[in-house]
Amino acid sequence: MAKYHVGIDVSKHKHKACIRSLAQDSYSGVFSFDVNRQGFEKFSGTLKKLSQNKEDFVIGIEATGSYGVTLAYFLLSHGYRVVEINPYRANQFRKAQGKKAKTDHIDARSLAALLSLENHKPLSIPDPALDNLRELTRFRTDMIQERTALVNQLHETLTTLYPELYQVLAKLDSPTCLALLIAYPGPEYISRAGEVKVAEILAEVSRGRAGKVEAKALLEAARNTVGVLQRQPALAIKVSILGQRLIALRTAVEKVEKEITRLFKKLPYDPKDFPVGNISSLAALISEIEDIHRFSTLKQFLSHFGWCPQSFQTGNYNREHPRMSHAGNKYVRRLIWMLSIVSIRIVPRYRAYFQRRVAEGKSKMHIIVAVGRKLLSVFYAILKKGIPFDPNWEVNCQFALARH
C-alpha cells in the first residue's frame, strides 16, 4: 500500500515535483530538480528521506512527449513504481479543482492529487527489441507522412510548371521520374537536353523499362506545355530540391525498414500467423502493445487503443449510435484503419462481411470500424494464446463438433 503520491510536471531542463502524504493528507512544497544524473539522484535522495521502502511511493509522470522518458527509465531501474498520467485527464482534473490558472507548481500539486484516482497506465522497462522497434516504427511513420507531404508539394509545383508530365510519368515519387526532374527540372531544360539524353537517363534509372518512347513524349509535351515558363527559374530550383529530398527520404526509409526487419526476427512471431500485415505494420502494432498480458480482457485491449464507442447518456436519453472514442494510441489507430481496408480486399471472410453489411444498407465507414474491431480481437487472441490465425476456423470447429 502506497504511503506517498508524487506528481511530477516535466519540462525540458527542470522538472517540478510535489509529494502528497496519504497518512496526513498533506502536500510538500513544490520543488524542482535538473534533468541530469545529479538532479535525478537529488530527487531520489529526497524520496529516501521519507522512506527507504520504494513500495511506499507511486510516482506519476504526465505523458507529454519525450521530456519525461529519461526520468521514468531512471526511476524504474531503481525499483520505483511509476505510472503515466493522461494529459487530458490531468487538465480536466485541475479544472475540476477550480484552478483556472496553469503553472508548473499548480500542475505538480494537481498531479499528486490525481494519483488517488485509479486506472493510470503503469510503466515498465520494455523488452529491448520492442523498445527499439517502437522508436523505429514511429520514426518510419513520421517519414512516410513527410514523404506524402513532399509528393503533394511536388505535384502542386508541376501543376504550374509542367502539367503535361503526368501524361507520360504518372508516378511522381518513382526513382525514374525523380532522377529526370533532378537532372532536368522543367520543360525548357528537357527541350534543351534533347531526346537522346533524356532517353539515356530514363533507361538507366528504370533499367530499360522506359526509354526512347517516353523521352519523345516528354519532349513533345515540353514544347507544347501550358506551364507558366516565366516562373521556371524559381520553380525549377524547387522541383530539383524536392526531388533530392524525396530520394534521400526513400533511402532513409529503406534503412529503417531493414533494421525493423532485423529486430522483428528476434521476436517469437511469424507474419504468416496473422490475417493481414507486413513486417513493418506488425512490428509497429506489437511494439505499441508491449506486453499483451497487461490486458486481462479484450475490452481493456480495445479501450487502450480507443477502438470502442464513446458512451453518451443523460437522463432518459441514450445515444443510439455513439461515436468512436478519440482516446488511445494514434499510431495504432491509424495502422488498424489501414489494415482493416487491406483485410477487406484480401481476406475472404472480411470481404464477405463487408459486402453483406453494405447490402444491408450499413455505412461503409462504420463497417470498416467493425472490421477493425474484429482484427484487434484476432490480434489479441493470437498474441495472448500464441495460436496462428486460421481463416477456416468456423468450418474446422463445425467439423470437430461433428466428429464428436
C-alpha positions in Angstrom: 0.0 0.0 0.0 1.5 3.3 -1.1 2.1 6.0 1.5 3.2 8.8 -0.8 1.9 10.0 -4.2 4.5 12.0 -6.1 3.3 14.2 -9.0 6.0 15.4 -11.5 5.4 18.1 -14.0 8.1 17.5 -16.7 9.9 20.1 -18.8 13.0 20.3 -21.0 15.6 21.4 -18.4 13.9 21.2 -15.0 11.2 19.0 -13.5 8.8 20.2 -10.8 7.7 17.7 -8.1 5.1 17.6 -5.3 4.8 14.9 -2.7 1.5 14.0 -1.0 1.5 12.1 2.3 -1.6 9.9 2.3 -1.5 9.4 6.0 -1.6 13.1 6.9 -3.3 14.2 3.6 -0.7 16.9 3.3 1.4 18.2 0.5 5.0 19.1 0.4 6.2 22.3 -1.2 6.8 22.1 -4.9 10.5 21.7 -5.6 12.5 21.4 -8.8 15.4 19.3 -9.9 17.6 19.4 -13.0 17.3 17.0 -15.9 20.7 15.3 -15.4 22.0 12.5 -13.3 22.9 14.8 -10.4 19.3 16.2 -10.4 17.7 12.7 -10.6 19.9 11.5 -7.7 18.9 14.6 -5.7 15.2 13.7 -6.3 15.8 10.1 -5.4 17.5 11.3 -2.2 14.5 13.4 -1.3 12.3 10.3 -1.5 14.7 8.2 0.5 14.5 10.8 3.4 10.8 10.0 3.6 11.1 6.2 3.3 13.7 3.6 2.3 10.9 1.3 1.1 10.4 2.1 -2.6 6.9 0.4 -2.5 5.7 3.3 -0.4 5.8 5.6 -3.4 3.6 5.9 -6.5 5.2 8.4 -8.9 3.1 10.0 -11.7 4.6 11.5 -14.8 2.4 13.3 -17.3 2.7 11.9 -20.9 4.0 15.0 -22.6 6.3 13.9 -25.4 9.8 12.7 -24.6 10.6 15.0 -21.7 9.8 12.5 -19.0 11.3 9.4 -20.6 14.7 9.7 -19.1 13.3 10.2 -15.6 10.9 7.3 -16.0 13.7 4.9 -17.0 15.9 6.2 -14.2 13.2 5.6 -11.5 12.1 2.2 -12.9 15.7 1.0 -13.0 15.9 1.9 -9.3 12.8 0.0 -8.4 10.2 2.7 -8.1 6.6 2.3 -9.2 5.9 4.8 -12.0 2.6 5.5 -13.8 1.8 7.6 -16.8 -0.9 10.2 -16.5 -3.0 11.2 -19.4 -2.6 15.0 -20.1 -6.3 15.4 -21.0 -7.3 13.8 -17.8 -4.8 15.9 -15.8 -6.1 19.1 -17.4 -9.8 18.2 -16.6 -8.9 17.3 -13.0 -7.1 20.6 -12.5 -10.1 22.5 -13.8 -12.4 20.4 -11.6 -10.4 21.6 -8.6 -11.3 25.1 -9.5 -7.8 26.1 -10.6 -8.1 28.1 -13.8 -4.5 29.2 -13.7 -1.9 26.9 -15.2 1.6 26.9 -13.8 4.3 24.2 -13.2 3.7 24.5 -9.4 -0.1 24.0 -9.8 0.4 21.2 -12.2 2.8 19.2 -10.0 0.4 19.5 -7.0 -2.6 18.6 -9.1 -0.8 15.5 -10.5 0.0 14.4 -6.9 -3.7 14.6 -6.1 -4.8 12.9 -9.3 -2.9 9.8 -8.4 -5.6 8.9 -5.8 -7.8 8.1 -8.8 -7.3 4.7 -10.4 -6.7 3.4 -14.0 -3.3 5.1 -14.6 -1.1 3.3 -17.0 1.7 1.5 -15.1 5.1 1.9 -16.7 7.9 -0.7 -17.0 11.1 -1.0 -18.9 10.1 -2.9 -22.0 11.9 -5.7 -23.8 14.9 -4.0 -25.7 13.7 -5.3 -29.1 10.2 -4.0 -28.6 11.6 -0.7 -27.2 13.7 -0.1 -30.3 11.0 -1.4 -32.6 8.6 1.2 -31.3 11.1 4.0 -31.8 11.9 2.9 -35.4 8.3 2.2 -36.4 7.1 5.6 -35.2 10.0 7.2 -37.0 9.1 5.3 -40.1 5.5 6.5 -39.9 6.7 10.1 -39.5 8.9 9.8 -42.5 6.1 8.3 -44.6 3.9 11.3 -43.7 6.8 13.6 -44.6 7.2 11.9 -48.0 3.5 12.2 -48.7 3.7 16.0 -47.9 6.7 16.4 -50.2 5.0 14.5 -53.1 2.0 16.7 -52.7 4.2 19.8 -52.8 6.0 18.4 -55.9 2.6 17.7 -57.6 1.4 21.3 -56.9 4.6 22.8 -58.3 4.5 20.7 -61.5 0.8 21.6 -62.0 2.0 25.2 -62.5 5.3 24.5 -64.3 4.8 21.3 -66.4 1.3 19.8 -66.0 1.7 17.5 -69.1 4.4 15.4 -67.2 1.7 13.3 -65.6 0.5 12.0 -69.0 3.9 10.4 -69.5 5.2 9.6 -66.0 2.2 9.4 -63.7 4.1 8.3 -60.5 6.0 11.4 -59.3 7.9 9.7 -56.5 9.2 6.9 -58.7 13.0 6.8 -59.0 12.8 7.3 -62.7 10.7 10.4 -62.5 12.7 11.9 -59.6 16.0 11.3 -61.5 14.6 13.1 -64.5 13.3 16.0 -62.5 16.6 16.4 -60.7 18.6 16.4 -63.9 16.1 18.4 -66.0 13.7 20.3 -63.6 11.4 21.9 -66.1 10.1 21.8 -69.7 12.8 24.1 -71.2 15.6 22.0 -69.5 14.1 18.9 -71.1 13.8 20.6 -74.5 17.5 21.7 -74.4 18.7 18.3 -73.3 17.2 16.6 -76.3 15.7 13.2 -76.9 18.9 11.2 -76.7 20.0 12.4 -73.2 16.5 12.2 -71.8 16.1 8.6 -73.1 19.5 7.7 -71.6 18.6 8.8 -68.1 15.2 7.2 -68.3 16.7 3.9 -69.5 19.4 3.9 -66.9 17.3 4.5 -63.8 14.3 2.4 -65.0 16.7 -0.5 -66.1 15.3 -0.4 -69.6 11.6 -0.2 -68.7 11.5 3.3 -70.0 13.5 5.0 -72.8 13.0 6.4 -76.3 9.2 6.3 -76.4 8.8 8.2 -73.1 11.6 10.6 -74.0 9.9 11.5 -77.3 6.6 12.1 -75.5 8.3 14.2 -72.8 9.9 16.5 -75.4 6.7 16.9 -77.3 4.9 17.8 -74.2 7.6 20.2 -73.1 7.5 22.1 -76.4 3.7 22.4 -76.2 3.4 22.9 -72.5 0.9 25.4 -71.0 3.1 25.7 -67.9 4.0 29.1 -66.6 7.5 29.3 -68.0 8.0 32.8 -66.6 8.3 31.1 -63.2 10.6 28.3 -64.3 13.8 29.8 -62.8 12.3 29.6 -59.3 10.1 26.5 -59.8 12.9 24.5 -61.3 15.1 25.0 -58.2 12.1 24.0 -56.1 11.4 20.9 -58.2 15.1 19.8 -58.1 15.3 20.2 -54.3 12.1 18.4 -53.7 13.3 15.5 -55.9 16.6 15.3 -54.0 14.7 15.3 -50.6 12.4 12.5 -51.8 15.3 10.3 -52.9 17.1 10.9 -49.6 13.9 10.1 -47.7 13.4 6.9 -49.7 16.9 5.8 -48.8 16.3 6.6 -45.1 13.0 4.7 -45.1 14.7 1.6 -46.6 17.5 1.8 -44.0 14.9 2.0 -41.1 12.8 -0.9 -42.6 15.9 -3.1 -42.8 16.6 -2.5 -39.1 12.9 -3.1 -38.3 13.1 -6.4 -40.1 16.2 -7.4 -38.2 14.7 -6.6 -34.8 11.3 -8.2 -35.7 13.1 -11.5 -36.4 14.2 -11.6 -32.7 10.5 -11.8 -31.7 8.7 -15.1 -31.5 6.3 -14.2 -34.2 5.8 -15.1 -37.9 4.0 -12.7 -40.2 2.1 -15.7 -41.6 0.5 -16.2 -38.2 -1.6 -13.0 -38.6 -4.5 -12.4 -41.0 -3.0 -9.3 -42.6 0.0 -7.1 -42.3 3.7 -7.0 -43.4 6.7 -6.9 -41.1 6.7 -3.1 -40.7 3.0 -2.9 -39.7 3.1 -5.9 -37.4 6.3 -4.6 -35.8 4.5 -1.3 -35.1 1.4 -3.0 -33.7 3.3 -5.4 -31.4 5.7 -2.8 -30.2 2.9 -0.4 -29.2 1.1 -3.2 -27.4 4.3 -4.2 -25.5 3.1 -6.9 -23.0 -0.2 -8.4 -24.1 -0.7 -9.9 -20.6 -1.3 -6.5 -19.1 -4.7 -6.5 -20.7 -6.8 -9.0 -18.8 -9.8 -8.7 -21.1 -10.4 -7.9 -24.7 -12.5 -4.8 -23.6 -9.4 -3.4 -21.9 -7.3 -4.0 -25.0 -9.8 -2.3 -27.3 -10.2 0.6 -24.9 -6.5 1.1 -24.7 -6.4 1.9 -28.4 -9.6 3.9 -28.4 -11.2 1.4 -30.8 -14.5 1.5 -28.9 -17.7 3.6 -28.7 -17.8 6.7 -26.5 -20.9 6.2 -24.4 -23.2 9.2 -24.0 -26.2 9.0 -21.7 -28.1 11.7 -19.8 -31.4 11.3 -18.1 -33.6 9.1 -20.2 -31.5 9.8 -23.3 -29.0 7.3 -24.5 -27.2 7.9 -27.9 -28.2 5.1 -30.2 -25.1 5.2 -32.3 -22.2 6.7 -30.1 -19.1 8.0 -31.8 -15.8 6.3 -31.7 -13.6 7.2 -28.8 -10.7 9.5 -29.7 -8.5 8.2 -26.9 -5.7 5.7 -27.4 -2.5 5.4 -29.4 -2.6 7.5 -32.6 -0.1 5.3 -34.3 -2.1 2.1 -33.7 -5.4 3.8 -34.6 -4.1 4.8 -38.0 -2.5 1.4 -38.5 -5.6 -0.6 -37.7 -7.7 1.6 -40.0 -5.3 0.8 -42.9 -5.1 -2.9 -42.1 -8.9 -3.0 -42.0 -9.1 -1.7 -45.5 -6.4 -4.1 -46.7 -8.1 -7.1 -45.0 -11.4 -6.3 -46.7 -9.5 -6.5 -50.0 -7.5 -9.7 -49.4 -9.1 -11.7 -46.6 -12.2 -13.6 -47.8 -14.1 -13.7 -44.5 -13.7 -9.9 -44.0 -14.6 -9.2 -47.6 -17.7 -11.3 -47.3 -18.7 -9.5 -44.1 -18.1 -6.1 -45.7 -20.2 -6.9 -48.8 -23.0 -8.4 -46.7 -23.2 -5.3 -44.4 -23.1 -3.0 -47.5 -26.0 -4.9 -49.0 -27.9 -4.4 -45.7 -27.5 -0.6 -46.1 -24.9 0.0 -43.5 -22.4 2.9 -43.8 -19.1 1.8 -45.2 -17.2 3.8 -42.7 -19.0 2.1 -39.8 -18.3 -1.3 -41.4 -14.6 -0.6 -41.6 -14.7 0.3 -37.9 -16.4 -3.0 -37.2 -13.7 -4.9 -39.2 -11.0 -3.1 -37.3 -12.6 -4.4 -34.0 -12.6 -7.9 -35.4 -9.0 -7.5 -36.4 -7.9 -6.3 -33.0 -9.8 -9.2 -31.4 -7.9 -11.6 -33.6 -4.6 -10.0 -32.8 -5.4 -10.1 -29.1 -6.2 -13.9 -29.3 -3.0 -14.6 -31.4 -0.7 -12.7 -29.0 -2.4 -14.0 -25.9 -2.7 -17.7 -26.8 0.1 -18.0 -29.3 -2.2 -19.7 -31.8 -1.8 -18.6 -35.5 -4.8 -17.2 -37.4 -7.0 -19.9 -39.0 -9.1 -18.4 -41.9 -11.3 -21.5 -41.8 -11.7 -21.8 -38.0 -15.6 -21.8 -38.3 -15.5 -24.8 -40.7 -12.9 -26.6 -38.7 -14.9 -26.1 -35.5 -18.0 -27.5 -37.0 -16.1 -30.5 -38.4 -14.6 -31.2 -35.0 -18.0 -31.0 -33.3 -19.5 -33.3 -36.0 -16.8 -35.9 -35.2 -17.6 -35.8 -31.6 
